[in-house]
Amino acid sequence: MKHLSNLIGCLAISASAIANASIFPDPQALLAHYLQGKPTNGNPSLEASMGYFKHHDTALREMLSSGSADITSIVTGASYCFAAVASKPPVSLLPKLYSQDGQCKEVNTALAHRSWYYTDAQCTTAIEYKNESDTEFCLREFDYKAQRYGNSEDLNFVQDAWMPGYTATLPITTKPQDFAEIPLVQRTTYKTTFNERGTCHLEMRVYKNANNHNATPIMMIHGGGWLERLGTARTAEAQLAQFTDAGFVVYMPYYRLVEDREAGPACNQVNIEDSKQDIRDAFLWVQANNVNYTTSNKSVRITGQSAGGHMAVWLSQQFPHKVDKIAPMFPVADFAHQLKEVQDGTYVHGYIERMIAILSGKAHWQDLTGNEPVVVNNSLLQAIEQGPTQAPEMFISHGMADTIVSPSQSLRLCNALAGNIASGPAQVNTLVFNKQYAQVQCRDGSELHLLEKAEHHFDGCGLGLCDVGGPDGLVATQALMTNMIEWLK
């Protein structure tokens, strides 16, 4: 076990660093530090992670006594907390705030208490702003039960004040974090549902730079196979400072889940159509409220990862005259073909097999016939093939080494945009990779971008090294992410 003092030194990283396992402290070292009551010596990262443990002290000690495996989730959350606080961008990147008392004066944004401030030196544009402690940030963002993350119950139906969007700056992205300003985030509730297990408060997060009043609107839909949100949504959210720095206002909704592992009893155990309806309602919320966040007359762009990529395509079919541009990332857009590949053995990977079975309510994928409503209703490509001009422009991306969703999903989506799923321009045997990066023109305005050796979530690194295929793959992936952001403008 490494000494914590050494780990603290290792965590003095810049905001532009690419995350890997070395920036995260040994969770067991953190736990031992807490249980032994050792001092924090004023170290913010250590103080936050110890505060995290203290908040969960009763549950933690019960797990230690019973030998529960759930303790892993708590200590991992504390480890994430430590790393997140250690890698926070410098306060110099916070937006400037001003107060007016006879004259317009700049205040120290990092020390500002919850109140109304101006974002400009002329004191003309006011916002409600607050800071939160590092421990408060950690308890919400790294909730070991995954019930507070994406849950807006604490707001009591009132939108929160703006605060620094540190989740959008976490250094767990493949494209290095490099931005001129920490975006502000506002949490609110876009939808509330009721069932016998309780009330589900679905959170919308809005990210923007303080003085960008003409930002291009985009909605980011997280993935997770409709089964989970904590890890996948955090990876998606960590991209958002790159979007706000490029001139976007980003809307990130959370939705109900199919399994009961995350989100809490009132927000899970639904079916996939309920999750999709949440995203539809989230889009309607964005349409109704967009004028409060930007003066831009551009249509709302949509991007999403995996299951979120599927819902980006589906949402564009629900609102064909309102959506002009979407960027589905490694989407599972055609359940029927994905099932076919599983059943004929051309794509044999456990996650997608399990996911399709769970979503269809079957014990095993072998029990599926392909006629189940979940398969029929979520096979989206035939409608695109029959009316490709009705589909929005698309920037599609996928890793060819994906072991979660078959790359054929994106190739066939590209071909559908060309009007022929079987013989369109995206064919495996004609792909040409230049340093692990290939691009295919699907039709005018729509492109397919492929990474030769990248895995599923090539955009983020999480607790390990980025799995994108070595140095060339890293460069290719970073170029793809840059190209996508530019294309979406």
C-alpha angles and dihedrals in degrees: 000000000000119000112255092229089061091048092052089056091049090054096061090105131147124249089248094060121116110238122244136157093277094069092060118079121232103272091216090055090055092048092050090049090055097043092049091050094233119173123260093216091214095298106150095209093050092044091052095048092046089050088052091054092045092054089053095038097122094048091042094055092044089054092048090051095048097038091237116178088220088083087080089068093053096048091045089052090052090050091052089047092053093049094044094053092043092053098044112136116253117275088242086078093059113106117259117257129196138197128202121227106148089320136027108266131180116242130202101265094199091058099038115130121219106289144105117293138170122245096206134060091240091059094232104122116059131192135172107246137182141171124220130206120259090247092052089051092050096047092056100037099040100034104162092214091048090227101115096045107092092005116116098186091117090064092066091219093305121113113245127242118265114268138171111294098224093158087066091057101050108134094234097106127109090222103066115252105254118157138143097222138026105241122233120238130206122195122209141153117258098175141011124199131187132210140148091280094056143268121323116209110197114206129220118197119200118199125191143142110261099245102030099108095162098051121154108249120235133169118215116204115197124221134220103137091273084286105088143014113181103082100027096044091049090054090050093046092051088066094060101089086061089056096045090048088053091055106271134130105214126210114198117185128187121215140196119277135224100224126056098234098095144018095043131271096287092052103044143055092063127127126257092258089060090053091050091049089054090055091047089053090046090056091049088051090053091049091051097043103033091097089064092061107034142016092212116127093205118118119256109270118214130211131169142166125237105316085014089054089054091051091048089059092043092048091052088056090051092053106027094161096048102046118070103163134028133172110202111190118206089333126187092219100155115047093178094058093041089054091047091054091049093049097044092046098242091118114028113173126139101226098058091043091054094042095054092047094049094046091051094046094243128134093227138011089240087069092064121102098185092246094092114121092240090058096042096044094048100048097100105167102081091063090052092048091052094049109018094160089061092060120089123246110279138205102197122189134184142159114236091216092056111145095181104052123019114250087225087076091069096038090053091046089055090049092049088057087055090053098251121077094186102045107019124129097277106082123153094225093055099047115121116199121201108197089337095311125109130176128195127191106226095182135320107314096007126095140181117214118194133188113208100213104017124122128221107287095035090157095069140041106199113179095341142051116291108271098216105118109277130289096328090047091050092053091045093050093049090050091050093052091048091049092049094052092048092047092053094057 
